[in-house]
Structures are given as structure tokens and as C-alpha cells.
């Protein structure tokens, strides 16, 4: 869920307005062409507010303790020709802090190329899953031995496409014999005389050479591209497209990519320690990491939010409901929790920040420096704990 934050980037066209007419401004805060700042008010679309307050020289924006900030605010409040006039009547005072303004003006509007690419790959992988399911079972979606209520392929197809399945990554009790017969999951036909029986090579080798040892670490990465069905895909895309695209416009592709993969991979490793025999797919861990970043963004920019306590309540409520939904079958809530935690720490490192003074600057930089070894240690302990459990 996007926040009601007062910083963003240029984009969209603005309608002209005078001092008595409301405007529907663009969804970004600073427009370099006009110098105007906008204020987010719709938490789902990052659309700005356009509720005006009457102009007054005693307006709370005018901070008498800061001459430069007061001059910005006074001019914006009193001069109809000032590009900030339309927004100054309802903006938070921190916006007129000179240091904050300098930081805001450095932000750029960008195309979300990374999430464009990820979304396209995820669509392609979903279609490929349907094709493989049709080829193997004669049905586009799983209907036997049970119906996939997410409207997608069988678990066997997802395993062969790269789902996180721990027996393919490390030794798991009961799956240590690579040539022994195992009951095939739905969607996989074994290479043994009895086609209902599979070897580990049938399960994990992508129809390539037989396995020597289960070392497919890349199954912590590939599942980010896969989904268990149409409903699973749509639920994730609702957040990824509506909120994630705007976040990447604000942050840039490499920041988004770092947080997205750190959260997704960390979530799958964390979940593997609790559900080793359950195939797991989806970018939900990555999206929970982005959700954690939004929560972090709220706290770090509390002074730029119009109604911070209300936004905090809505965000906590959304997280609680999402985790409750995660208790349903076929959904890996442990991956969600791991992704949220990794995203929170990764956000301290990679998210852009706005400073409100020297102390605030050094405080945020200090947290970023501490977060670097913290994130490394998180992955070290997650990976070590995962592989130690197989010994």
C-alpha cells in the first residue's frame, strides 16, 4: 500500500487553477517545469490531495524559527503566481525545510523497467505452466486428484519449472536415495516401468542429466518468477503493478531490484526451514519486502505525511490481513514473514532518503551503515541454518 507521503517525482499533466478553484494535480510531488510540490492523499494510487486551507500569514507552515523555510512558505501562501501556491495551504511544514527541498529536487521520474521486465517474465512463466500442464495431464489446470482453487497447474509441473522444493536443494530425510522410487506428484510421469513412480532425477533435473546430489540453490531464485495459478498471480500483480511500479519510479530500477530480490530470496530460504516438503512459488516474499519498505518510508518521512497515524493504522491492518490470508492452503506464510524482515533491513540500505537537518542525516546514514552487516548476517545465518538441517 503506498503511503500518503509528500515526496515523489514528476509525471502526468496538471490542470490550471486559480486561488479559488480546486485542482486535480499529478501523482508526483515536484514538477521541475513549474517548481510545484504535490502532497499524496490517496494511499492506494499515490494520488495527491487537493484540499485547500485558507491563506494566512499565521499558517502553521510558517516556521518562525527557520527564516529560509518561512520565506518559502510565506511566498507560497501569499503569492498566487508562486508555483506552490495551490498546495501550500495543506502541506506539512517539513516540506519547506531548505534541506528537504534540496533533496526532493534531486529525485527524478523514471520508467519502472525492472518491474516491467519481471511482470512480463511472470506472465510468460504462467502461460508456460498451463502449456506444460496440458501436455502432461490433458488439462490446462489441475483438476485431478484435487482441484487447484488458485486456477493453475499441478504441484509437479511447478516443481519441474523450478519451484522451491527442498529435496532438490539439500538432503532431506526420506529423500537421500537418488535412485530409489518415490510416488510421483501430480503432473510428473516417472522414468521407471511404473510411471507413477519417480526418481529424484525425474523430480528435480528439468528432464536433463540425472542428479548427482541435490544442489539446486537456484530454486531460491526461480520461484519468484512462478505462480500457482491465475488468482495467485492476480493478487500479487494488484500490488506489484499499482504500487510497485510507482515505487520504482520513485527509487530507480537498481534500488528496486536489490530490495525485490533480497526480500524474495530471503523469504524462500526462511520458509524452507519450516516447510521443506511443500513446493513454494510466487513473488509474495518480494512484495512483502516492498510493504516493509513502505512502513519504513512512513517512519522515516513522518514529517511529510499529512495524517501519519491514520496511514500507520491502515498499513498495519493491511499487513495483518495479508498474513491472515497467508494461513490458507498452498500459501507459504513463512516466506512472507522472511521477505518482510529482509525487505525492512534492505530498505534501510537501498531506499532513497530525505533529510531534515544534520542530525537527521547522520542518524539515517548510521542506520544504513548498520544495516549492511545486519543484512549479510541474516543471509549467513539463514543459509547456514538451512544446510545444517540437512546434515
C-alpha positions in Angstrom: 0.0 0.0 0.0 1.6 3.3 -1.0 1.8 6.0 1.7 0.4 9.4 2.0 3.9 10.9 1.6 4.7 14.3 0.3 7.7 13.4 -1.8 7.8 11.9 -5.3 8.7 12.7 -8.8 7.2 14.5 -11.8 4.7 12.9 -14.0 1.3 13.4 -15.5 -0.2 16.7 -16.7 -1.6 19.4 -14.3 -4.7 21.3 -14.9 -4.6 25.0 -14.4 -6.2 26.5 -11.4 -6.5 29.9 -9.6 -6.7 30.6 -5.9 -10.3 29.7 -5.6 -10.5 26.5 -7.8 -9.5 23.1 -6.7 -7.1 21.2 -8.9 -6.5 17.5 -9.7 -2.7 17.5 -9.7 -0.3 14.8 -10.9 0.7 11.9 -8.7 4.2 13.3 -8.1 5.5 15.9 -5.7 7.9 18.1 -7.5 7.4 19.3 -11.1 10.7 20.8 -12.4 8.8 22.8 -15.0 6.7 24.7 -12.5 8.6 24.1 -9.3 5.4 22.8 -7.7 5.2 20.3 -4.9 2.3 17.9 -4.5 1.0 16.0 -1.5 -0.1 12.4 -1.5 -3.5 11.8 -0.1 -4.8 8.5 -1.7 -2.9 5.6 -0.1 -3.7 3.2 -2.9 -2.9 5.2 -6.0 -0.4 7.7 -4.7 -2.7 10.4 -5.9 -2.1 13.8 -4.2 -4.6 15.7 -2.0 -6.1 18.9 -3.3 -8.0 20.1 -0.2 -7.1 23.8 0.4 -6.9 25.8 3.6 -7.4 29.5 3.6 -4.2 31.5 3.3 -2.9 33.2 6.4 0.4 34.7 7.5 -0.1 32.7 10.7 -0.3 29.5 8.8 1.5 26.6 10.5 3.7 26.2 7.5 5.4 29.5 8.6 8.2 28.4 10.9 9.4 31.5 12.7 12.5 29.5 13.9 13.7 29.0 10.4 14.0 32.1 8.3 14.7 30.4 5.0 11.8 27.9 5.4 9.5 30.7 6.5 10.3 32.7 3.4 9.5 29.7 1.1 6.2 29.2 2.9 5.2 32.8 3.1 5.7 33.4 -0.6 3.8 30.2 -1.5 0.9 31.2 0.8 0.6 34.8 -0.3 1.7 34.9 -4.0 -0.8 33.4 -6.4 1.9 33.3 -9.1 4.1 31.1 -6.9 4.0 27.5 -8.3 3.5 26.1 -4.8 0.5 28.4 -4.1 -2.1 25.7 -4.9 -0.5 23.2 -2.5 1.0 25.3 0.3 -2.4 25.6 2.1 -2.5 22.0 3.1 1.2 20.9 3.0 3.2 19.7 6.0 5.7 22.3 7.3 8.7 19.9 6.8 8.2 20.4 3.0 9.5 23.9 3.3 12.7 22.9 5.1 15.5 24.0 2.7 17.5 20.8 3.2 14.4 18.7 2.5 13.6 20.8 -0.6 17.1 20.3 -2.0 16.8 16.5 -1.5 13.4 16.4 -3.1 14.5 18.4 -6.2 17.1 15.7 -6.9 14.5 13.0 -7.4 13.7 12.1 -11.0 10.8 10.4 -12.7 11.8 7.1 -14.1 10.3 4.3 -16.1 9.9 1.1 -14.0 11.8 -1.0 -16.4 12.8 -3.7 -13.8 9.2 -4.4 -12.8 8.0 -4.2 -16.4 10.5 -7.0 -17.2 9.7 -9.0 -14.1 5.9 -8.8 -14.8 6.4 -9.9 -18.4 8.5 -12.9 -17.4 6.0 -13.8 -14.7 3.2 -13.7 -17.3 5.3 -15.9 -19.7 6.0 -18.4 -16.9 2.3 -18.6 -16.0 1.4 -19.4 -19.6 4.2 -21.9 -19.9 2.9 -23.7 -16.8 -0.6 -24.0 -18.5 1.0 -25.4 -21.6 3.1 -28.0 -19.7 0.1 -29.0 -17.6 -2.0 -29.5 -20.8 0.8 -31.6 -22.4 1.3 -33.8 -19.3 -2.2 -34.2 -17.8 -4.5 -33.3 -20.7 -5.9 -30.4 -18.8 -4.8 -26.7 -18.7 -5.2 -26.5 -14.9 -5.1 -29.1 -12.2 -8.4 -30.9 -11.7 -7.2 -34.3 -10.5 -6.5 -35.7 -7.9 -7.8 -32.3 -6.5 -8.9 -29.0 -7.9 -6.4 -26.2 -7.8 -8.5 -23.4 -6.4 -5.9 -20.9 -7.5 -6.7 -22.0 -11.1 -3.2 -23.2 -12.1 -1.0 -26.2 -12.9 -0.2 -29.1 -10.6 2.5 -29.1 -8.0 4.5 -31.5 -10.1 4.6 -29.0 -13.0 5.7 -26.2 -10.6 8.5 -28.4 -9.3 9.8 -29.2 -12.8 9.7 -25.5 -13.6 11.8 -24.6 -10.6 9.6 -24.3 -7.5 11.4 -24.2 -4.2 11.4 -27.9 -3.2 13.9 -28.6 -0.5 14.8 -32.3 -1.6 16.2 -30.8 -4.8 18.4 -28.3 -2.9 19.8 -30.3 0.0 19.5 -33.7 1.6 16.1 -34.3 3.3 15.4 -37.4 5.5 13.5 -39.9 3.3 14.8 -38.4 0.1 18.5 -39.2 0.4 18.5 -42.2 -2.1 18.7 -40.6 -5.6 17.8 -43.8 -7.4 15.0 -45.0 -5.1 11.4 -44.9 -6.4 9.1 -42.2 -5.0 5.4 -41.6 -5.6 5.3 -39.0 -8.4 3.5 -35.7 -7.7 0.5 -34.9 -10.0 1.9 -33.7 -13.3 5.1 -35.7 -13.4 5.5 -39.0 -15.2 8.3 -41.2 -13.9 11.0 -42.8 -16.0 10.6 -46.2 -14.1 8.5 -49.0 -15.6 5.7 -47.9 -13.3 5.0 -44.3 -14.5 3.5 -43.4 -11.1 6.9 -43.8 -9.5 9.7 -41.2 -9.9 13.4 -40.9 -9.1 14.9 -37.7 -7.8 16.1 -37.1 -11.3 12.5 -37.1 -12.5 11.6 -34.6 -9.9 14.5 -32.2 -10.0 16.5 -32.5 -13.1 14.4 -30.4 -15.5 14.4 -33.5 -17.8 18.2 -33.1 -18.1 21.0 -35.3 -16.8 20.4 -37.4 -13.7 21.2 -35.7 -10.4 24.4 -36.5 -8.6 23.5 -34.6 -5.4 20.6 -32.1 -4.6 22.4 -28.8 -5.0 19.9 -26.7 -6.9 20.4 -23.5 -4.9 18.8 -21.5 -7.8 15.4 -22.8 -6.6 15.6 -19.9 -4.1 15.5 -17.5 -7.1 13.4 -19.1 -9.9 10.2 -19.4 -7.7 10.0 -15.6 -7.7 9.1 -15.9 -11.4 6.4 -18.6 -10.9 2.8 -18.5 -9.6 0.5 -21.3 -8.5 -2.4 -20.1 -10.6 -4.3 -17.2 -12.1 -5.7 -16.0 -8.7 -2.3 -16.1 -7.1 -0.9 -14.1 -10.0 -3.6 -11.5 -9.9 -3.4 -11.0 -6.1 0.3 -10.3 -6.5 0.0 -8.1 -9.6 -2.6 -6.0 -7.9 0.1 -4.7 -5.5 3.1 -5.0 -7.9 1.6 -3.0 -10.7 -0.4 -0.5 -8.7 2.2 0.2 -6.0 5.4 -1.4 -7.1 5.6 0.5 -10.4 5.3 3.8 -8.6 7.9 2.8 -6.1 10.3 2.0 -8.8 9.6 5.4 -10.5 10.5 7.0 -7.2 13.6 4.9 -6.4 15.1 3.7 -9.7 15.4 0.3 -11.1 18.6 -0.9 -9.3 17.3 0.0 -5.8 14.0 -1.8 -6.6 15.9 -4.8 -8.0 18.1 -5.1 -4.9 15.2 -4.9 -2.5 12.9 -7.1 -4.6 15.5 -10.0 -4.9 16.8 -9.7 -1.3 13.3 -10.0 0.0 12.2 -12.8 -2.3 15.3 -14.9 -1.9 15.4 -14.3 1.9 11.7 -15.2 2.2 12.2 -18.5 0.3 15.2 -19.5 2.4 13.4 -18.7 5.6 10.3 -20.6 4.6 12.4 -23.6 3.5 13.3 -24.2 7.2 9.7 -24.7 8.1 8.1 -26.4 5.1 10.8 -28.5 3.4 8.4 -30.9 1.5 6.0 -28.2 0.3 6.6 -26.7 -3.1 6.6 -23.0 -2.9 6.3 -20.3 -5.7 5.4 -16.7 -6.1 6.8 -13.2 -5.7 4.9 -12.6 -2.5 8.0 -12.6 -0.4 9.4 -9.8 -2.6 6.1 -7.8 -2.3 6.1 -8.2 1.5 9.6 -6.8 1.4 8.3 -3.8 -0.5 5.5 -3.5 2.0 8.1 -3.4 4.8 9.8 -0.6 2.9 6.6 1.4 2.7 6.3 1.1 6.5 9.9 2.2 6.9 9.2 5.1 4.5 6.4 6.2 6.7 8.5 6.3 9.8 11.5 8.0 8.1 9.3 10.7 6.5 6.8 11.1 9.3 7.0 14.9 9.0 6.0 14.8 5.3 2.8 12.7 5.8 -0.5 14.6 6.2 -2.1 12.0 8.5 0.7 9.7 9.7 -1.2 7.9 12.5 -4.0 7.1 10.1 -1.6 5.8 7.5 0.2 3.7 10.1 -3.1 2.2 11.2 -4.1 1.3 7.6 -0.7 -0.2 6.8 -0.7 -2.4 10.0 -4.2 -3.5 9.2 -3.3 -4.5 5.7 -0.2 -6.4 6.9 -2.3 -8.2 9.5 -5.0 -9.2 6.9 -2.3 -10.3 4.4 -0.7 -12.6 7.0 -4.1 -14.0 7.9 -4.8 -14.8 4.2 -1.3 -16.5 4.2 -2.7 -19.2 6.5 -4.8 -20.6 3.6 -3.6 -23.9 2.0 -0.9 -23.6 -0.8 0.3 -20.2 0.6 3.7 -20.0 2.3 3.3 -17.5 5.1 6.8 -18.2 6.3 8.2 -16.9 3.0 6.0 -13.8 3.6 7.5 -13.2 7.1 11.0 -13.8 5.9 10.5 -11.5 2.9 9.1 -8.7 5.2 12.0 -8.9 7.6 14.7 -8.9 4.8 12.9 -6.1 3.0 12.9 -4.0 6.1 16.7 -4.3 6.5 17.4 -4.0 2.8 15.2 -0.8 2.7 17.5 0.8 5.2 20.4 0.3 2.8 18.8 0.9 -0.7 15.9 3.2 -0.2 16.4 6.9 -1.0 16.0 9.2 2.0 15.1 12.8 2.7 17.0 14.6 5.4 15.6 17.3 7.7 18.9 18.5 9.2 22.4 17.4 10.1 21.3 15.2 13.0 18.6 13.5 10.9 21.1 13.0 8.1 23.7 11.3 10.3 21.0 9.2 12.1 19.7 7.8 8.8 23.2 7.2 7.4 24.1 5.5 10.7 21.2 3.1 10.3 22.2 2.4 6.7 25.7 1.6 7.7 24.5 -0.8 10.5 22.0 -2.4 8.1 24.7 -3.6 5.7 26.4 -6.1 8.1 22.9 -6.9 9.5 21.6 -8.0 6.1 24.8 -10.0 5.4 24.5 -11.8 8.8 20.8 -12.5 8.2 21.6 -14.3 5.0 24.6 -16.1 6.5 22.5 -17.5 9.4 19.6 -18.3 7.1 21.7 -20.3 4.7 23.8 -21.9 7.4 20.7 -23.0 9.3 19.2 -24.3 6.1 22.1 -26.5 5.1 23.0 -27.6 8.7 19.5 -29.0 9.0 20.3 -31.4 6.1 23.4 -32.9 7.7 
